[in-house]
Structures are given as C-alpha cells and as structure tokens.
C-alpha cells in the first residue's frame, strides 16, 4: 500500500547546521495492519511519519501510495491526498481552543463541501462511539486529557480515512488512559483500518493490537 524506497530527509541542507534525519529508508507498509515505528528520541521515526502522511517531502528517494509516486507532487495534490487518505492524531492533540468538541471534530471536513447536517451527524456518531456524546458542546480546553485525545481521534476519523496516523499517542497519558487508547486502537485494527504510529512505550509496541514493530535508530532501520 505505502512503499518507501531509499528515502532520505535533510533539514537546513547546505548550511552549517545541516542535519540528516533519515539516511536511506526502504520500507513497505501493508494495508489493514497496525504498524508501530519504535526508536529513541532522534531516531527519525516522527520524520518518517510525516513523509508517509504527505506532511513533508523527502530530500531524495521515493514514496509511493498504491503504486503511485507521490514524492514530487505539487502541494495542492498532496493536500487532497492528505484529506482523503489520512487522519492524524498528534502528540499535543492540536485542538482549537474556544471551539466545542463537536466543532473541532468537524473542522477537517469543511473543505470537502459536504452538507453541514451530514457532517454534524457523522461527528455526533463518532463522539458517541468514543463515549463523548455528553461532552459534544463543551469547549475542548474544559476536557480532560483523555477526553481531548478522544476528540482528536474523532477528528482524525471525520473524513473516514483509509489510514490513521498517530505520533506518540500515549506520551501525555497516564497508564489507565494509555490502555484506553490501545483498546480503541484494537477496535480500528479489527475493522480493517490501516494504522501507523510512533512510540517507544512498551504498553503500545507490545500490545496485541500491533501487527508489526519497525525499529529505528539514527535515521536508519534496525535489522531484526
């Protein structure tokens, strides 16, 4: 489904502080599987996740989606691919303060042009699934950390993406909330959704919900 071929990524290329975050990654990610990228801070796993999710382009190498090379597409095409293919759950959640839970969930769907009533019904169904229907009208800054994460998950699913991407999803959660997230993740795997996440949390990478763990260090894959 997603394939990376000798992908390299540099920051500040050609300057005195040039830094290569990825130094030649070749990796195939299977559809309808939960894949975890594991490695210490600075290993390149988050950078790799941004390339997979079309949030950045590789400095060299190729990224293909369903056999189509997307590495050099113009930004307007990458935006369309992101919106239709990927849903994102960020480590800091990136919710919009001052807006309610349901308003945050609906935001990524507005550019699609779908009717407001249809979007609201979809958002309400997602909040209901994640046991947040009673908090639909609460401002997100009033929610607990676990509730905010569930809003972020609902927002990531509003466009029914083929792939869910999560960057260190349990980093800011206690053990009980981390286990709750893994239960949600397991339900996504059971329904055949592709999930790609980064983590060095044993609770995540050793979970039965994860089908494959890819180890990274210093911008390279670590051979099993």
WOWO-V53398 format. One record per backbone hydrogen bond with DSSP energy under -1.0 kcal/mol. CO is the residue of the C=O (numbers start at 1). NH is the residue of the N-H. Records with the same first field share a line. If there is no record, write none. Layout:
CO=NH / NH
//
This chain:
1=66
2=29
3=64
4=27
5=62
7=24 / 25
8=59 / 60
9=21 / 22
11=19
12=15
15=18
19=11
22=9
25=7
27=4
29=2
33=195
34=211 / 212
35=197
36=214
37=199
38=216
40=43
43=219
44=48
45=49
46=50
47=51
48=52
49=53
50=55 / 56
51=54
60=8
62=5
63=70
64=3
65=68
68=65
74=78
75=79
76=80
77=81
78=82
79=83
80=84
81=85
82=86
85=163
87=165
89=167
90=93
92=94
96=99
99=140
100=104
101=105
102=106
103=107
106=109
107=110
109=112
110=113
115=119
116=120
117=121
118=122
119=123
120=124
121=125
122=126
123=127
124=128
125=129
126=130
127=132
128=131
132=135
133=136
135=138
136=102
138=101
139=142
140=143
144=148
145=149
146=150
147=151
148=152
149=153
150=154
151=155
152=156
153=157
157=160
162=194
163=87
164=196
165=89
166=198
168=171
170=173
174=178
175=179
176=180
177=181
178=182
179=183
180=184
181=185
182=186
183=187
184=188
185=189
186=190
187=191
188=193
189=192
194=164
195=35
196=166
197=37
201=204 / 205
202=206
204=207
207=210
212=36
214=38
215=222
217=220
219=23
220=217
//
